[in-house]
Amino acid sequence: MNVLVTGGCGYIGSHLVIELLSEGFDVVVLDDLSTGQFDALARAELVAGRACRLVRGSVCDPAAVYEALDGVEVVCHLAAHKNVAASGRHPGRYFSNNVGGMSVLLEQMERRGTRRIINSSSAAVYGTRAVMPLQEDAPLKPDSPYGVTKLIGEQMLQQMAEHHDWSAVSLRYFNPAGAHPSGFIGEPMRNADSLVARALRALLDPSRPLTIYGSDYDTADGTCRRDFIHVADLTRAHRIAMSALKRPGHHVYNVGTGRSHSVREIVAECGAAAGRPVPQREGTRRPGDIPVAVADVGRFRSEHGFVARRGLCEMVSSAWDWASRAHTDRIGIRGSPDIESARLRAHAALGPHWSLGLTA
């Protein structure tokens, strides 16, 4: 089966490429490399031992999307801006990219006759006033432009399913963390905004201590609690969700563990993995943060048997293994001045029988 992964050079996208290639799928990646990293795809191919086809272009570019869809049977749509705080500062940019990109993608899928899609959604669609644990049929009242764009994307797919006989799945991500067990690929540290990545970055660069945003919440230790899921479990969820595409309709699932951990628990686990305390400082609450956010994972489990396999310790230890190796530049294809040379070396390592499949 041919699968298109939009945003396949990003953190989650590159891990999804590994999952799909390893399971025998043929993969096309569409990415404009504005935030994704070229060498992340090269690493993904090396880990999987197989190559994919890369179309360099934006999901907002109809020509690039149409080209990427050639021969594709299923789309995994991950390409989007995803920083909640940044969406508040630049809402127009988020509407243009996230909603506009979805619109272009759906139009070009219609042209190609492709009617099956797995959509990367978010727990941000619930907003800050929802009752815990969060169930898929809870009222949807997003508080950020980012959350609004994700809700609009779901509504667009609902329309395609109801009126045009499409099969669509929206996976509402909670908090992805961790890295591939090979230690060869993980979340980029430089501009990452996730809690685990920021804590590990503080360990590697003590001049940039971790800021804990609020310690006066109504929780056991005063910090927010979140549902974290290992990125490998999250990408496995996409593969499992393909079984839902066998029937028409728009199917929505939370993807989390159903358990929450506090900010201080995460920070302590990061320190334990590194063998030293995380440099940190106290900060004020961030607008929009709620004390607790945890998924009700019953629907996905009952309908498709999905259960997260990895716990907090494995999430953090795998992320630390990746971050510490990347920091010391012991990963052979990291940091090339020519981003294409990284992938060329990756394909050379795979052997001459692998096609580059590169569309400039």
Secondary structure as GFF3:
##gff-version 3
##sequence-region A 1 360
A	DSSP	beta_strand	2	6	.	.	.	ID=ss1
A	DSSP	alpha_helix	11	22	.	.	.	ID=ss2
A	DSSP	beta_strand	26	31	.	.	.	ID=ss3
A	DSSP	alpha_helix	38	48	.	.	.	ID=ss4
A	DSSP	beta_strand	53	56	.	.	.	ID=ss5
A	DSSP	alpha_helix	62	68	.	.	.	ID=ss6
A	DSSP	beta_strand	74	77	.	.	.	ID=ss7
A	DSSP	alpha_helix	84	89	.	.	.	ID=ss8
A	DSSP	alpha_helix	91	94	.	.	.	ID=ss9
A	DSSP	pi_helix	95	99	.	.	.	ID=ss10
A	DSSP	alpha_helix	100	112	.	.	.	ID=ss11
A	DSSP	beta_strand	116	122	.	.	.	ID=ss12
A	DSSP	three_ten_helix	123	126	.	.	.	ID=ss13
A	DSSP	alpha_helix	145	164	.	.	.	ID=ss14
A	DSSP	beta_strand	167	173	.	.	.	ID=ss15
A	DSSP	beta_strand	175	177	.	.	.	ID=ss16
A	DSSP	alpha_helix	195	204	.	.	.	ID=ss17
A	DSSP	beta_strand	210	213	.	.	.	ID=ss18
A	DSSP	beta_strand	225	226	.	.	.	ID=ss19
A	DSSP	beta_strand	228	230	.	.	.	ID=ss20
A	DSSP	alpha_helix	231	241	.	.	.	ID=ss21
A	DSSP	three_ten_helix	242	246	.	.	.	ID=ss22
A	DSSP	beta_strand	249	255	.	.	.	ID=ss23
A	DSSP	beta_strand	261	262	.	.	.	ID=ss24
A	DSSP	alpha_helix	263	274	.	.	.	ID=ss25
A	DSSP	beta_strand	280	283	.	.	.	ID=ss26
A	DSSP	beta_strand	292	293	.	.	.	ID=ss27
A	DSSP	alpha_helix	298	304	.	.	.	ID=ss28
A	DSSP	alpha_helix	312	327	.	.	.	ID=ss29
A	DSSP	alpha_helix	339	350	.	.	.	ID=ss30
A	DSSP	beta_strand	358	359	.	.	.	ID=ss31
###
